[in-house]
Amino acid sequence: MGDSVAGDVSVRALIELCLTENDRRMGGYNARLLRPVTVPRLARFALRFIRK
């Protein structure tokens, strides 16, 4: 299996993009509301093991 998704986008870049977009979208809601936490935490944990 390669280090990229759809040709020129690395897995690391895709995860970072998804986390950024998640933060942007969730930022518009009241901070007191429940937010998804499990998948973003798992994605950040996975980034530790994916080389730059």
HTML snippet that shows the backbone in 3Dmol.js (N, CA, C, O; Angstrom):
<script src="https://3Dmol.org/build/3Dmol-min.js"></script>
<div id="view" style="width:600px;height:400px;position:relative"></div>
<script>
const pdb = `
ATOM      1  N   MET A   1       0.850  -1.187   0.000  1.00  0.00           N
ATOM      2  CA  MET A   1       0.000   0.000   0.000  1.00  0.00           C
ATOM      3  C   MET A   1       0.882   1.231   0.000  1.00  0.00           C
ATOM      4  O   MET A   1       1.894   1.267   0.700  1.00  0.00           O
ATOM      5  N   GLY A   2       0.516   2.235  -0.771  1.00  0.00           N
ATOM      6  CA  GLY A   2       1.321   3.435  -0.915  1.00  0.00           C
ATOM      7  C   GLY A   2       1.113   4.434   0.209  1.00  0.00           C
ATOM      8  O   GLY A   2       0.284   4.249   1.100  1.00  0.00           O
ATOM      9  N   ASP A   3       1.893   5.490   0.131  1.00  0.00           N
ATOM     10  CA  ASP A   3       1.813   6.554   1.125  1.00  0.00           C
ATOM     11  C   ASP A   3       0.921   7.700   0.681  1.00  0.00           C
ATOM     12  O   ASP A   3       0.972   8.785   1.258  1.00  0.00           O
ATOM     13  N   SER A   4       0.111   7.472  -0.330  1.00  0.00           N
ATOM     14  CA  SER A   4      -0.734   8.557  -0.811  1.00  0.00           C
ATOM     15  C   SER A   4      -2.154   8.057  -1.068  1.00  0.00           C
ATOM     16  O   SER A   4      -2.415   6.862  -1.208  1.00  0.00           O
ATOM     17  N   VAL A   5      -3.044   9.025  -1.123  1.00  0.00           N
ATOM     18  CA  VAL A   5      -4.448   8.757  -1.416  1.00  0.00           C
ATOM     19  C   VAL A   5      -4.784   9.566  -2.656  1.00  0.00           C
ATOM     20  O   VAL A   5      -4.501  10.763  -2.710  1.00  0.00           O
ATOM     21  N   ALA A   6      -5.373   8.941  -3.633  1.00  0.00           N
ATOM     22  CA  ALA A   6      -5.782   9.621  -4.865  1.00  0.00           C
ATOM     23  C   ALA A   6      -4.601  10.289  -5.560  1.00  0.00           C
ATOM     24  O   ALA A   6      -4.725  11.396  -6.084  1.00  0.00           O
ATOM     25  N   GLY A   7      -3.464   9.617  -5.562  1.00  0.00           N
ATOM     26  CA  GLY A   7      -2.332  10.114  -6.334  1.00  0.00           C
ATOM     27  C   GLY A   7      -1.399  11.033  -5.589  1.00  0.00           C
ATOM     28  O   GLY A   7      -0.361  10.585  -5.103  1.00  0.00           O
ATOM     29  N   ASP A   8      -1.733  12.312  -5.483  1.00  0.00           N
ATOM     30  CA  ASP A   8      -0.786  13.287  -4.965  1.00  0.00           C
ATOM     31  C   ASP A   8      -1.077  13.792  -3.556  1.00  0.00           C
ATOM     32  O   ASP A   8      -0.379  14.691  -3.087  1.00  0.00           O
ATOM     33  N   VAL A   9      -2.060  13.261  -2.875  1.00  0.00           N
ATOM     34  CA  VAL A   9      -2.383  13.684  -1.516  1.00  0.00           C
ATOM     35  C   VAL A   9      -1.929  12.595  -0.556  1.00  0.00           C
ATOM     36  O   VAL A   9      -2.380  11.453  -0.646  1.00  0.00           O
ATOM     37  N   SER A  10      -1.031  12.951   0.368  1.00  0.00           N
ATOM     38  CA  SER A  10      -0.551  11.958   1.323  1.00  0.00           C
ATOM     39  C   SER A  10      -1.617  11.690   2.381  1.00  0.00           C
ATOM     40  O   SER A  10      -2.518  12.500   2.596  1.00  0.00           O
ATOM     41  N   VAL A  11      -1.496  10.563   3.020  1.00  0.00           N
ATOM     42  CA  VAL A  11      -2.438  10.206   4.082  1.00  0.00           C
ATOM     43  C   VAL A  11      -2.342  11.234   5.204  1.00  0.00           C
ATOM     44  O   VAL A  11      -3.360  11.658   5.751  1.00  0.00           O
ATOM     45  N   ARG A  12      -1.127  11.632   5.546  1.00  0.00           N
ATOM     46  CA  ARG A  12      -0.925  12.616   6.606  1.00  0.00           C
ATOM     47  C   ARG A  12      -1.613  13.939   6.253  1.00  0.00           C
ATOM     48  O   ARG A  12      -2.296  14.531   7.089  1.00  0.00           O
ATOM     49  N   ALA A  13      -1.431  14.395   5.019  1.00  0.00           N
ATOM     50  CA  ALA A  13      -2.054  15.650   4.590  1.00  0.00           C
ATOM     51  C   ALA A  13      -3.576  15.554   4.627  1.00  0.00           C
ATOM     52  O   ALA A  13      -4.252  16.514   4.996  1.00  0.00           O
ATOM     53  N   LEU A  14      -4.113  14.402   4.247  1.00  0.00           N
ATOM     54  CA  LEU A  14      -5.562  14.211   4.272  1.00  0.00           C
ATOM     55  C   LEU A  14      -6.104  14.271   5.700  1.00  0.00           C
ATOM     56  O   LEU A  14      -7.120  14.918   5.953  1.00  0.00           O
ATOM     57  N   ILE A  15      -5.433  13.602   6.628  1.00  0.00           N
ATOM     58  CA  ILE A  15      -5.871  13.624   8.031  1.00  0.00           C
ATOM     59  C   ILE A  15      -5.776  15.039   8.588  1.00  0.00           C
ATOM     60  O   ILE A  15      -6.691  15.496   9.274  1.00  0.00           O
ATOM     61  N   GLU A  16      -4.680  15.737   8.303  1.00  0.00           N
ATOM     62  CA  GLU A  16      -4.523  17.109   8.786  1.00  0.00           C
ATOM     63  C   GLU A  16      -5.610  18.016   8.213  1.00  0.00           C
ATOM     64  O   GLU A  16      -6.149  18.867   8.920  1.00  0.00           O
ATOM     65  N   LEU A  17      -5.927  17.835   6.943  1.00  0.00           N
ATOM     66  CA  LEU A  17      -6.991  18.620   6.315  1.00  0.00           C
ATOM     67  C   LEU A  17      -8.341  18.347   6.978  1.00  0.00           C
ATOM     68  O   LEU A  17      -9.108  19.272   7.244  1.00  0.00           O
ATOM     69  N   CYS A  18      -8.622  17.081   7.241  1.00  0.00           N
ATOM     70  CA  CYS A  18      -9.890  16.715   7.890  1.00  0.00           C
ATOM     71  C   CYS A  18      -9.988  17.306   9.297  1.00  0.00           C
ATOM     72  O   CYS A  18     -11.048  17.789   9.694  1.00  0.00           O
ATOM     73  N   LEU A  19      -8.897  17.270  10.043  1.00  0.00           N
ATOM     74  CA  LEU A  19      -8.903  17.842  11.392  1.00  0.00           C
ATOM     75  C   LEU A  19      -9.101  19.356  11.352  1.00  0.00           C
ATOM     76  O   LEU A  19      -9.827  19.917  12.172  1.00  0.00           O
ATOM     77  N   THR A  20      -8.457  20.003  10.402  1.00  0.00           N
ATOM     78  CA  THR A  20      -8.618  21.451  10.247  1.00  0.00           C
ATOM     79  C   THR A  20     -10.055  21.799   9.897  1.00  0.00           C
ATOM     80  O   THR A  20     -10.634  22.725  10.466  1.00  0.00           O
ATOM     81  N   GLU A  21     -10.625  21.059   8.964  1.00  0.00           N
ATOM     82  CA  GLU A  21     -12.013  21.310   8.553  1.00  0.00           C
ATOM     83  C   GLU A  21     -12.982  21.030   9.699  1.00  0.00           C
ATOM     84  O   GLU A  21     -13.957  21.760   9.877  1.00  0.00           O
ATOM     85  N   ASN A  22     -12.723  19.994  10.464  1.00  0.00           N
ATOM     86  CA  ASN A  22     -13.569  19.680  11.615  1.00  0.00           C
ATOM     87  C   ASN A  22     -13.532  20.820  12.627  1.00  0.00           C
ATOM     88  O   ASN A  22     -14.574  21.238  13.132  1.00  0.00           O
ATOM     89  N   ASP A  23     -12.333  21.325  12.926  1.00  0.00           N
ATOM     90  CA  ASP A  23     -12.203  22.442  13.868  1.00  0.00           C
ATOM     91  C   ASP A  23     -12.923  23.679  13.339  1.00  0.00           C
ATOM     92  O   ASP A  23     -13.578  24.390  14.101  1.00  0.00           O
ATOM     93  N   ARG A  24     -12.805  23.934  12.050  1.00  0.00           N
ATOM     94  CA  ARG A  24     -13.465  25.097  11.453  1.00  0.00           C
ATOM     95  C   ARG A  24     -14.988  24.984  11.552  1.00  0.00           C
ATOM     96  O   ARG A  24     -15.672  25.935  11.930  1.00  0.00           O
ATOM     97  N   ARG A  25     -15.497  23.815  11.208  1.00  0.00           N
ATOM     98  CA  ARG A  25     -16.958  23.631  11.230  1.00  0.00           C
ATOM     99  C   ARG A  25     -17.522  23.629  12.648  1.00  0.00           C
ATOM    100  O   ARG A  25     -18.574  24.218  12.899  1.00  0.00           O
ATOM    101  N   MET A  26     -16.839  22.978  13.560  1.00  0.00           N
ATOM    102  CA  MET A  26     -17.322  22.901  14.940  1.00  0.00           C
ATOM    103  C   MET A  26     -17.142  24.223  15.678  1.00  0.00           C
ATOM    104  O   MET A  26     -17.815  24.471  16.679  1.00  0.00           O
ATOM    105  N   GLY A  27     -16.241  25.070  15.194  1.00  0.00           N
ATOM    106  CA  GLY A  27     -15.992  26.359  15.833  1.00  0.00           C
ATOM    107  C   GLY A  27     -17.189  27.296  15.786  1.00  0.00           C
ATOM    108  O   GLY A  27     -17.279  28.217  16.598  1.00  0.00           O
ATOM    109  N   GLY A  28     -18.099  27.085  14.863  1.00  0.00           N
ATOM    110  CA  GLY A  28     -19.270  27.944  14.730  1.00  0.00           C
ATOM    111  C   GLY A  28     -20.384  27.643  15.714  1.00  0.00           C
ATOM    112  O   GLY A  28     -21.339  28.412  15.830  1.00  0.00           O
ATOM    113  N   TYR A  29     -20.269  26.527  16.424  1.00  0.00           N
ATOM    114  CA  TYR A  29     -21.304  26.135  17.376  1.00  0.00           C
ATOM    115  C   TYR A  29     -20.924  26.551  18.784  1.00  0.00           C
ATOM    116  O   TYR A  29     -19.752  26.770  19.088  1.00  0.00           O
ATOM    117  N   ASN A  30     -21.914  26.656  19.624  1.00  0.00           N
ATOM    118  CA  ASN A  30     -21.698  26.999  21.023  1.00  0.00           C
ATOM    119  C   ASN A  30     -20.763  25.970  21.662  1.00  0.00           C
ATOM    120  O   ASN A  30     -20.964  24.766  21.507  1.00  0.00           O
ATOM    121  N   ALA A  31     -19.758  26.438  22.370  1.00  0.00           N
ATOM    122  CA  ALA A  31     -18.742  25.566  22.971  1.00  0.00           C
ATOM    123  C   ALA A  31     -19.329  24.646  24.043  1.00  0.00           C
ATOM    124  O   ALA A  31     -18.706  23.645  24.396  1.00  0.00           O
ATOM    125  N   ARG A  32     -20.509  24.964  24.562  1.00  0.00           N
ATOM    126  CA  ARG A  32     -21.123  24.124  25.598  1.00  0.00           C
ATOM    127  C   ARG A  32     -21.795  22.880  25.031  1.00  0.00           C
ATOM    128  O   ARG A  32     -22.121  21.958  25.778  1.00  0.00           O
ATOM    129  N   LEU A  33     -22.005  22.847  23.720  1.00  0.00           N
ATOM    130  CA  LEU A  33     -22.633  21.686  23.095  1.00  0.00           C
ATOM    131  C   LEU A  33     -21.631  20.544  22.980  1.00  0.00           C
ATOM    132  O   LEU A  33     -20.422  20.763  22.899  1.00  0.00           O
ATOM    133  N   LEU A  34     -22.151  19.330  22.973  1.00  0.00           N
ATOM    134  CA  LEU A  34     -21.290  18.172  22.789  1.00  0.00           C
ATOM    135  C   LEU A  34     -20.721  18.174  21.384  1.00  0.00           C
ATOM    136  O   LEU A  34     -21.401  18.533  20.422  1.00  0.00           O
ATOM    137  N   ARG A  35     -19.483  17.775  21.280  1.00  0.00           N
ATOM    138  CA  ARG A  35     -18.810  17.719  19.984  1.00  0.00           C
ATOM    139  C   ARG A  35     -18.201  16.341  19.806  1.00  0.00           C
ATOM    140  O   ARG A  35     -17.923  15.656  20.790  1.00  0.00           O
ATOM    141  N   PRO A  36     -17.988  15.925  18.566  1.00  0.00           N
ATOM    142  CA  PRO A  36     -17.320  14.646  18.342  1.00  0.00           C
ATOM    143  C   PRO A  36     -15.885  14.737  18.873  1.00  0.00           C
ATOM    144  O   PRO A  36     -15.165  15.689  18.570  1.00  0.00           O
ATOM    145  N   VAL A  37     -15.482  13.752  19.658  1.00  0.00           N
ATOM    146  CA  VAL A  37     -14.127  13.787  20.212  1.00  0.00           C
ATOM    147  C   VAL A  37     -13.333  12.517  19.914  1.00  0.00           C
ATOM    148  O   VAL A  37     -12.107  12.573  19.821  1.00  0.00           O
ATOM    149  N   THR A  38     -13.991  11.394  19.764  1.00  0.00           N
ATOM    150  CA  THR A  38     -13.275  10.127  19.613  1.00  0.00           C
ATOM    151  C   THR A  38     -12.469  10.070  18.315  1.00  0.00           C
ATOM    152  O   THR A  38     -11.268   9.800  18.348  1.00  0.00           O
ATOM    153  N   VAL A  39     -13.101  10.315  17.196  1.00  0.00           N
ATOM    154  CA  VAL A  39     -12.410  10.213  15.911  1.00  0.00           C
ATOM    155  C   VAL A  39     -11.320  11.284  15.778  1.00  0.00           C
ATOM    156  O   VAL A  39     -10.222  10.957  15.328  1.00  0.00           O
ATOM    157  N   PRO A  40     -11.569  12.544  16.148  1.00  0.00           N
ATOM    158  CA  PRO A  40     -10.472  13.512  16.080  1.00  0.00           C
ATOM    159  C   PRO A  40      -9.280  13.127  16.970  1.00  0.00           C
ATOM    160  O   PRO A  40      -8.131  13.328  16.578  1.00  0.00           O
ATOM    161  N   ARG A  41      -9.539  12.591  18.135  1.00  0.00           N
ATOM    162  CA  ARG A  41      -8.433  12.157  19.007  1.00  0.00           C
ATOM    163  C   ARG A  41      -7.668  10.995  18.390  1.00  0.00           C
ATOM    164  O   ARG A  41      -6.439  10.959  18.437  1.00  0.00           O
ATOM    165  N   LEU A  42      -8.395  10.048  17.812  1.00  0.00           N
ATOM    166  CA  LEU A  42      -7.733   8.919  17.156  1.00  0.00           C
ATOM    167  C   LEU A  42      -6.906   9.392  15.958  1.00  0.00           C
ATOM    168  O   LEU A  42      -5.814   8.880  15.712  1.00  0.00           O
ATOM    169  N   ALA A  43      -7.428  10.362  15.220  1.00  0.00           N
ATOM    170  CA  ALA A  43      -6.701  10.886  14.063  1.00  0.00           C
ATOM    171  C   ALA A  43      -5.429  11.599  14.514  1.00  0.00           C
ATOM    172  O   ALA A  43      -4.376  11.427  13.900  1.00  0.00           O
ATOM    173  N   ARG A  44      -5.514  12.395  15.577  1.00  0.00           N
ATOM    174  CA  ARG A  44      -4.316  13.074  16.084  1.00  0.00           C
ATOM    175  C   ARG A  44      -3.304  12.064  16.612  1.00  0.00           C
ATOM    176  O   ARG A  44      -2.099  12.253  16.449  1.00  0.00           O
ATOM    177  N   PHE A  45      -3.777  11.005  17.237  1.00  0.00           N
ATOM    178  CA  PHE A  45      -2.895   9.951  17.724  1.00  0.00           C
ATOM    179  C   PHE A  45      -2.198   9.263  16.551  1.00  0.00           C
ATOM    180  O   PHE A  45      -1.000   8.985  16.616  1.00  0.00           O
ATOM    181  N   ALA A  46      -2.937   8.992  15.488  1.00  0.00           N
ATOM    182  CA  ALA A  46      -2.366   8.341  14.312  1.00  0.00           C
ATOM    183  C   ALA A  46      -1.302   9.206  13.659  1.00  0.00           C
ATOM    184  O   ALA A  46      -0.336   8.682  13.103  1.00  0.00           O
ATOM    185  N   LEU A  47      -1.463  10.529  13.715  1.00  0.00           N
ATOM    186  CA  LEU A  47      -0.478  11.423  13.104  1.00  0.00           C
ATOM    187  C   LEU A  47       0.906  11.267  13.738  1.00  0.00           C
ATOM    188  O   LEU A  47       1.921  11.526  13.091  1.00  0.00           O
ATOM    189  N   ARG A  48       0.942  10.848  14.988  1.00  0.00           N
ATOM    190  CA  ARG A  48       2.225  10.639  15.658  1.00  0.00           C
ATOM    191  C   ARG A  48       3.052   9.560  14.976  1.00  0.00           C
ATOM    192  O   ARG A  48       4.280   9.581  15.048  1.00  0.00           O
ATOM    193  N   PHE A  49       2.392   8.626  14.320  1.00  0.00           N
ATOM    194  CA  PHE A  49       3.066   7.474  13.733  1.00  0.00           C
ATOM    195  C   PHE A  49       3.226   7.570  12.209  1.00  0.00           C
ATOM    196  O   PHE A  49       3.826   6.693  11.587  1.00  0.00           O
ATOM    197  N   ILE A  50       2.691   8.630  11.622  1.00  0.00           N
ATOM    198  CA  ILE A  50       2.796   8.819  10.183  1.00  0.00           C
ATOM    199  C   ILE A  50       3.889   9.844   9.924  1.00  0.00           C
ATOM    200  O   ILE A  50       3.820  10.974  10.408  1.00  0.00           O
ATOM    201  N   ARG A  51       4.891   9.447   9.163  1.00  0.00           N
ATOM    202  CA  ARG A  51       6.005  10.361   8.914  1.00  0.00           C
ATOM    203  C   ARG A  51       5.579  11.532   8.043  1.00  0.00           C
ATOM    204  O   ARG A  51       4.622  11.458   7.271  1.00  0.00           O
ATOM    205  N   LYS A  52       6.323  12.609   8.198  1.00  0.00           N
ATOM    206  CA  LYS A  52       6.017  13.851   7.461  1.00  0.00           C
ATOM    207  C   LYS A  52       6.523  13.784   6.055  1.00  0.00           C
ATOM    208  O   LYS A  52       6.355  14.736   5.293  1.00  0.00           O
TER     209      LYS A  52
END
`;
const viewer = $3Dmol.createViewer("view");
viewer.addModel(pdb, "pdb");
viewer.setStyle({}, {cartoon: {color: "spectrum"}});
viewer.zoomTo();
viewer.render();
</script>
